[in-house]
Amino acid sequence: MKVRNLVSKRYKETPADCQIASQALMMRGGYIKPVGNGIFTLFPITSRITNKIEKIMREEMDRIGGQEVQFPVAMPATLWKESGRFDSIGSELLRFKDRSGADMVLGMTHEEAATHFVRDVMDSYTQYPFMIYQIQTKFRDEPRCRGGLIRVREFRMKDGYSFHTSQEDLERYYMECYEAYNRIYARCGVPEVVAVASDSGMMGGKVSHEYMLLTPVGEDTIVLCRDCDYRANMEAAPCIVEAYPGELKELEKIATPGVKTIDELCEFIHIDPKATCKAVVYQENLTDQFVVVFVRGDLDISETKLRNYLKAEIHPGEITEDCALHAGSIGPKGLPEGVKVVYDKSLEGVNWFATGANEDGMHYVGFNIPREMGEVEYVDVAKAVDGGICPVCGKPSVYTSRGIEVGNIFQLGKKYSESMNLTYVDADGSLKNPIMGCYGIGVGRLAAAVCEAHRDDYGPIWPISIAPWHVEICSLRADNEEVAATSQKLYDELTARGVEVLWDDRSVSAGVMFSDADLFGVPLRVVVSPKGLKNGTIEISARDKSMQEKKPIAEAADFIYNCVVEELKKLDCRL
């Protein structure tokens, strides 16, 4: 491929509204073109990258016995009504009616399609276990698109579904997929991706992991331990903190005029936020019932944990004069009837703290929950914090980091096989529901995440396994007969040996050519110039600046070929 023939356009300036570096570089480098909010056209250079990512995915899925299928993007809503998700999922699921008036959906995920496909096809225990997968376009009406291909509405995804006759077999295969995903990320050049325990969310199931690329621009918060291998998404990480010391004293109600927040209360009575109990008010979506969550004053509520505990969707509570809640002075004692109360585990074992008295401008000090409220249930609904206690090693070494989710795996159990009546005949002749697993990776998001992880100020530095080309030849003074002939010979020799070559023979300045080469991010750059040829050499360098050599003209092709083969081998790939 010659640069002059490449369908692309590159820009000197970063387009407006770019939120992260990878988005800016992919916009500047002619990788993506916005069509609408969270919807992009991919240029040829990006298609070459994503095709290579998909090839690696297929190889690894086939390696663990996966069989590729293709599900439809548009599906009748009846499938989603069978599973219950047509009503339980919000506006992220795009619903529409076809010309006959039937309800339809665009697939944002394909558990229903996979279950429907297997139903009546794999009907005997002798056909189990198995895994099917696809690489397909999906649509999620995402309200917060950001970061170019990082969070979009239309996207291409590899999703797989395994079916088993026992939980033990699912767990065994789950670990095979776990390791296959580690190989996919390593082969794509991002071994720094880590697996973290996660919340299953709308997917269902009890066991799940997310694969995270740790980066400050990530939209997810990851909880890690400095002293062991514990890693979890914030929504799945327990918040364990040492009980704040406090001496048991008599309860006292004090006037706190104008005090509405924890910071104001601490300043007014000169105490640490850890010695306070704050109230956070929500309402359940379906009933509007108030839910008051009490948590230690220095902690925040994880709404995901709270939803899971309540088994209900929630929204921030709207406190009005009629609800009998006193904003800024809400406490456990004296709440109006009909309010659902949740106590976070951070309050367990605390002898003394300050909290609201359910009267405007009044607070309690010396509050002790067992003494004042009797026996209560404590549940974990707070977000983990830096310095918290690790649930694995028990040390106060927890810290948080940011990450981009680049994949996820779930043990779904029987959520879909039961709701959609998927059965098989077991050895004893009885009908049973298979146990399912689910495994997904976003293709475009992974490409963008690699760009985020491997770049400099001038452009991406693509790992050779997924780079759009292995080598770029830059012909300085292509109008020079010797430069043109040498470049052509080198191009022909390399392509004949299977090396993918991009050749820039445009009549542009060296500055423009090298600037474009940086944006292309091709791993090896070969410069053919009059000056070099005069000395009988060709300059060869790595995009990541790890290597720069001048090789005799006659040796250049072999050297480049060997470099490509060796670099591919490091990533378990080949020409």
Secondary structure, 3 states (H helix, E strand, C coil): CEHHHCCCCCCCCCCCCCCCHHHHHHHHCCCEEEEECCEEEECHHHHHHHHHHHHHHHHHHHHCCEEECCCCCEEEHHHHHHHCHHHHCCCCCCEEECCCCCEEEECCCCHHHHHHHHCCCCCEHHHCCEEEEEEEEEECCCCCCECCCCECCEEEEEEEEEEECCHHHHHHHHHHHHHHHHHHHHHCCCCCEEEEECCCHHHCCCEEEEEEEECCCCCEEEEEECCCCCEEECCCCCCCCCCCCCCCCCCEEEECCCCCCHHHHHHHHCCCHHHEEEEEEEEECCCCCEEEEEEECCCCECHHHHHHHHCCCEEECCCCHHHCCCCCCCCCCCCCCCCEEEEEHHHCCCCCEEEECCCCCEEEEEECHHHHHCCCCEECCECCCCCCCCCCCCCCCEEEEEEEEEEEEEEEECHHHHHCCCCEECCCCCEECCEEEEEEEEHHHHHHHHHHHCEECCEECCCCCCCCCCEEEEECCCCCHHHHHHHHHHHHHHHHCCCCEEEECCCCCHHHHHHHHHHHCCCEEEEECHHHHHCCEEEEEECCCCCEEEEEHHHHHHHHHHHHHHHHHHCCCCC
